[in-house]
Amino acid sequence: MEDWADRLNMVAGMRGISIAELARRTGASYERVIKCAQGKVAQPRGTLMADMARELGVRLAWLRYGEEPMEPEGAPEDSTLRYLKSSTIAGAHKTDTPAPATEGWPRDLPVSGTHPAGGNGAMTLSEDPVELVRRPPGLQSVPDAYGFYVLDDTMAPRYPSGELCLVHPHRPPRPGDDVVVELTATADEPPIAYLRRFLRQTADEIVCAQFDPPRETSFPRERIASIHKVMPLHELLGF
């Protein structure tokens, strides 16, 4: 992977800007920006790299070559970056600790293939991974963590189509968490999964919400094979 792609992913994560949102802000296609983030482009054509640097609030020389300082002179420091500069990922308080580099994160987190399984966000998740991505600190001790790409906009703007979600299969979700609900297979269809916002539960069902269009969905407990938590950014970074 190109080194600048690692810097791109690191600062986008710290700013809380998804690749889909970065594409929207720069006016570039999602396909162009995701290829940059995946390290498949050594030098984007035109002004794309400069546009991404501007939207991410970093110097072009830092994004392209790693030349310090990262931010333009006089720019207000991002609160997440300030935290990372003053502590280690494990939480030790050392004022001289630099921001973590994603180059040190192992590239061993599997991303499941997703396929449409009907309308309203229904999908199937493949058992075999389609790629391996860098494992963030919050999932370092979770060997069966996984990721998947969102297929549609039923959970936009939080998770637009094409967004990569990273999942902790053992952390119990709480109301307000985003989850992957997988239903058991039937005689007519394979296991089907949905990305949803967990709202509440009763003895008989789990109630979740989708965003676009706004709607509540109830899943009978007898059909639920698993409910896995989609990790938010601060937990992925180990906060």
DANORKA-V433517 format. One record per residue. RES is the residue in three letters. BURIAL is + if it has 24 or more other ideal C-beta (glycine too) atoms within 12 Angstrom, else -. Layout:
# DANORKA-V433517
{{RES:BURIAL} {RES:BURIAL}}
This chain:
# DANORKA-V433517
{{MET:+} {GLU:+} {ASP:-} {TRP:+} {ALA:+} {ASP:+} {ARG:+} {LEU:+} {ASN:+} {MET:+} {VAL:+} {ALA:+} {GLY:+} {MET:+} {ARG:+} {GLY:-} {ILE:+} {SER:+} {ILE:+} {ALA:+} {GLU:+} {LEU:+} {ALA:+} {ARG:-} {ARG:-} {THR:+} {GLY:-} {ALA:+} {SER:-} {TYR:+} {GLU:-} {ARG:+} {VAL:+} {ILE:+} {LYS:-} {CYS:+} {ALA:+} {GLN:+} {GLY:-} {LYS:-} {VAL:+} {ALA:-} {GLN:-} {PRO:+} {ARG:-} {GLY:-} {THR:-} {LEU:+} {MET:+} {ALA:-} {ASP:+} {MET:+} {ALA:+} {ARG:-} {GLU:+} {LEU:+} {GLY:+} {VAL:+} {ARG:+} {LEU:+} {ALA:-} {TRP:+} {LEU:+} {ARG:+} {TYR:-} {GLY:-} {GLU:-} {GLU:-} {PRO:-} {MET:+} {GLU:+} {PRO:-} {GLU:-} {GLY:-} {ALA:-} {PRO:-} {GLU:-} {ASP:+} {SER:-} {THR:+} {LEU:+} {ARG:-} {TYR:-} {LEU:+} {LYS:-} {SER:-} {SER:+} {THR:-} {ILE:+} {ALA:-} {GLY:-} {ALA:-} {HIS:-} {LYS:-} {THR:-} {ASP:-} {THR:-} {PRO:-} {ALA:+} {PRO:+} {ALA:-} {THR:+} {GLU:-} {GLY:-} {TRP:+} {PRO:-} {ARG:-} {ASP:-} {LEU:+} {PRO:+} {VAL:+} {SER:+} {GLY:-} {THR:+} {HIS:-} {PRO:-} {ALA:+} {GLY:-} {GLY:-} {ASN:-} {GLY:+} {ALA:+} {MET:+} {THR:+} {LEU:+} {SER:-} {GLU:-} {ASP:-} {PRO:-} {VAL:-} {GLU:+} {LEU:-} {VAL:+} {ARG:+} {ARG:+} {PRO:+} {PRO:+} {GLY:+} {LEU:+} {GLN:-} {SER:-} {VAL:+} {PRO:-} {ASP:-} {ALA:+} {TYR:+} {GLY:+} {PHE:+} {TYR:+} {VAL:+} {LEU:+} {ASP:+} {ASP:-} {THR:+} {MET:+} {ALA:+} {PRO:-} {ARG:+} {TYR:+} {PRO:+} {SER:+} {GLY:+} {GLU:+} {LEU:+} {CYS:+} {LEU:+} {VAL:+} {HIS:+} {PRO:+} {HIS:-} {ARG:+} {PRO:-} {PRO:+} {ARG:-} {PRO:-} {GLY:-} {ASP:+} {ASP:+} {VAL:+} {VAL:+} {VAL:+} {GLU:+} {LEU:+} {THR:-} {ALA:-} {THR:-} {ALA:-} {ASP:-} {GLU:-} {PRO:-} {PRO:+} {ILE:+} {ALA:+} {TYR:+} {LEU:+} {ARG:+} {ARG:+} {PHE:+} {LEU:+} {ARG:-} {GLN:-} {THR:-} {ALA:-} {ASP:-} {GLU:-} {ILE:+} {VAL:+} {CYS:+} {ALA:+} {GLN:+} {PHE:+} {ASP:-} {PRO:-} {PRO:-} {ARG:-} {GLU:-} {THR:+} {SER:-} {PHE:+} {PRO:-} {ARG:-} {GLU:-} {ARG:+} {ILE:+} {ALA:+} {SER:+} {ILE:+} {HIS:+} {LYS:+} {VAL:+} {MET:+} {PRO:+} {LEU:+} {HIS:-} {GLU:+} {LEU:+} {LEU:+} {GLY:+} {PHE:-}}
